[in-house]
Amino acid sequence: MTAQAGIVLGGESIRCALVDRGVASWRSEAPVHGADSIGAAVAAVLAGAPPRLRRAPLGICVSSEWVQVKTLPGVPPVKQARLATQIVRENERAFFLARGRPLAIAGVWTRPDGTIWGAAFDSDAMVELTRALRAARLRVDRVVPLVIAMENSSDSDDPIIAARMSRRLPLAWRPDPDASRARMLSFARLGSTGLGVALAAAFTLVGPGLRAERFFHAADDELQRTRDVQREVSQAEGDLRKTTETLNRLAVFQASRGLMSRMLGDLSQTLPESTALVAFHVDSVEGAFTAIAPHVADVLPELTSIDVITSPKIVGSVTRETIAGAHVERATFRFRRPTR
């Protein structure tokens, strides 16, 4: 059996193991102090690695400190997984906690029970981890949340779980292609293109009629596929537009509800303790309330300190009453809400 390598990036350390026949034949560990130290930690953990580790298939996992894995109840039940992924990526802050760092969103996963799951990786940490591993001449094609790998493994050792995990696990983050490999592929494509041109020229000399006929059929098939893709893209854009509009309306509603709670809280903290609200009404433009106080004229200056209220004034007459033996005044106040 071919040896397998596994690397696990945790919150405080990075661990690596080389696995032969299910048993770790070599291990190493180095501390991690934030995303900026990942490169140095990778170099330290691989310093004494055996040469055959670089030839072994590499499995990479990251713990919950570097990835958020959760259900996505707000994603509409679309048929195409890539469309659902696009919706999540365009509204990532509605589904995941940003924590002040950029996020890298993996493709969504629909479980057999119908629930939709997503994963958001720390983008800076993933870029640093990929750069350091590639600098050590290790191939990095996907990074999997450790919780997903553990769910599909019977092992309890994290590096062994990473080494032996399936390459088809969901919620994996895939980095951009390695620049050096991309150049090699580009050269290979150029070579194959040159060979194709030479063969095409020879074929043109041998059978121009046959080549023209095949070209016609190929162009017709390609045109048909393009039409199908255009219809699919148009439908996907319509679904995405509707979903984005719904999310925007929910966000506006949430913001407006928060302003109302803030207004009531500011009033309760600003009004004098001897003041009582009898009635309160507010809409999107203005509001009014009736208050009872020993001197209602003292209430008006306090309202000017509330930033969600503008132009407060007393409307109507001020009446005097006696409540429980105390002489109080009743007045109606009107104000306007700031324009946003």
Buried (B, 14 or more C-beta within 10 A) or exposed (E): EEBBBBBBBBEEBBBBBBBBEEEBEBBBBBEBEEBEBBBBBBEBBBEEBEEBBBEBEBBBBBBEBBBBBEEBEBBEEBEEBEBBBBBBBEBBEBBBEEEEEBBBBBBBBBEEEEEBBBBBBBBBBBBBBBBBBBEBEBEBEBBBBBBBBBEEBEBEBBBBBBBBBEEEBBBBBEBEEBEEEEEEEEEEEEEEEEEEEEEEEEBEEEEEEEBEEEEEEEEEEEEEEEEEEEEEEEBBEEBBEEBEEEBEEEEEEEEEEEEEEEBBEBBEEBBEEEBEBEEBEBEEEBBBBBBBBEEBEBBEEBBEEBEBBBEBEBEEEEEEEEEEEEEBBBBBBBBEBEEE
